[in-house]
Amino acid sequence: SWDEFFWMLQRIRYRDGVIGVVTRNHYTEADWNPANAWLVVDVTAELAGTRVANYTMTADRNELLRSRYQLSPGIPPQQVTETYVPKEMVAEVEAKLKEGDMVNVVSGRKGEKLVSHVGIVVIGPGGKRHMIHSAEPMVREETFAAFIQRADERAARSQAQGKEPLRFYGFKFLR
């Protein structure tokens, strides 16, 4: 029903289901993933074992809310350390992915990493794992290899134009 759909959406998007800009799950790895641990489990280490890579990011909610909404709720910055499958290793873990697994895209600039995009695993022709995600100009379904190639090409174009590129590093997976 509409009421059940709305309640579920509210629970997924907002801390404790309370709608508000301050209670919104803004940071994927610091807000959304932990707040939805009742729904998904991080399987990154299960897929890649000891070959996962790590990064630490700072979720500065106060600065985010100040810059976007002119709010200052006094929330202290939070450091979060996460694991991910490096892009060079994705082909090795792909066969272990299941349809419906969630994909967190780990990207960054100047060596700082964060989850910049999300998608969902679907099984394509011949059992090949694909990622479905929203990207300009529309929703895309593509192989992980195609996603990685596009991300690397986009970074190379940015760098050639003298811009600091958004570099793609790898994926986190949740089931």
N, C-alpha and C positions, 0 to 999 in steps of 0.2 A: 504494500500500500504506500501511498505518498507519505503518510506520517512515519512509517517505519523506515522508508528510504531517507527522509530528511533527518530523522534521529540518528541513523547510522552515519550519514555524511557528517553531521555535526560532531559525533563522537570521534570520527577519524581526523577531521580537520582542526579541532579545537581541544585544548587541554581540558579534561574533565567534561567535554561536551558543551562548555560555556562559550557562546559566540561572543567574540570581541577581538579587536586588533591586538590587544596585549596577550590574550589567551590562544591566539592562532599559532599553529605549529609552523613557524617560519623557516627554521633551519631543519633540513631533512635529517641529518645525523644527530643533532642535539635535541630536536623536538619531535619530529614526526615518527622516526623509527622507535625511540623509547616509549613515546605515548601510545604507540600501536603495537606494543609487545604482546598484547592479548590477541592480536590478529596475525602477526608475522614474526618469524624467527630469522635472525641473521645466519645464513648458511655459508658465508664466504669462506671461513676457515675449514669447514667440512669439505668444501669443494677443492680448495687449493692446498690444504694442509699447512706445512711450515713454509711454503713458498709465497704466502701472502705478503703484501707490503703494508706498511703503516704510515699514517700521517696524523698530525695533531692540528686541529683547527680551533679557532676561538669564535664562539657564538656571542657576539656583543649585541644582545637584544636591545639594550638601552640606546645604543648608537643607531641601530636600525630603526627603531621607533621614533627617535628624535629626528633623523634625517628624512624619513618618509611621511611621518604623521605629526611632527612637532609635539611629541609626547616624551616625557621623561619619567618613567615609572620607577627609576632607581634600581633596576635589575643589574646585578654585577655580571661582568663577562664570565663565561664558562669555557674552559678548555675541554675538548673531547678528542680522545685518541681512537681512531678507527682503523680497520683492516680493509684491504681491497685486493682484487685479483689484478695484477699488472697486465696491461694490454698485450704484452708479449706472450702471456700465458693463457689468454682467454680460449684459444683453440683447444688447449689441453683439458679444460674443464667443461667446455660447451656441451658435450654428450651427457653430462650429469645434471644439466638444467632440466627442470620440469615445466610443462605448460602452466602458466599462471604465476611463476616465480617473478618477484619484483626486481627490477634493475635500478640501481643507483649509479649514475655516471659520475665518476670522480675526475674532476678537471681542476685547473687553476692557472694562476698567473704568478710570475716571479717566485716560483717554488712553493707558493701557498696553495693548499689543496682543499677542496670542499665538494660536496655533492651538488652538481650544477643542473642536473636533469634527471628525469626518471622515465621508466618504461616498464613493459611487461613482456615476459617470454611467451612466445607462441611457437607451435610446431608447424613448420612450413612443409612444402613438398619434399617427399623422400625422408621425412623425419628430421630435416635440418632445423636447428634452433634459429629463430628469428627474434628480433626485438620490435615491438610495436610501441611507438611513441609519437608525441606531437612535436612536429618541427615544421618551420616555415616551408612551404605555404600551407601544409596540411598534415594530417596524421600519416606517418610512414610505417611500413613494415619492411624491414631489411635484415640481412644477415649481420652478425656481429662483425665479421670481416669488412663488410661494406660500411658499417657505422664507423669503425676505426679508420678506414681509409678516408672517408669524408671529413672526419674530425682532424686528421693529420693534414689533409689538403687545405682545410680552412685555416689552420694555424700557420701553414707555410705562406698562404696568401696574405694573411695579416702581417706576418713578419716582413714579407717582401714590400709591403706598403708602409713599413716603418712603424707599425702599431705593435703594442705588446700583445702577443697572441694568447688566446685561451687554449691551453694545452690539455689534451686528453691523456689521462694516466691509466685508467682501468675502471673496473666495476666492483660494486658490492652487490650481493644477491641476498634477497630475503624470500622466505617460503612461508 
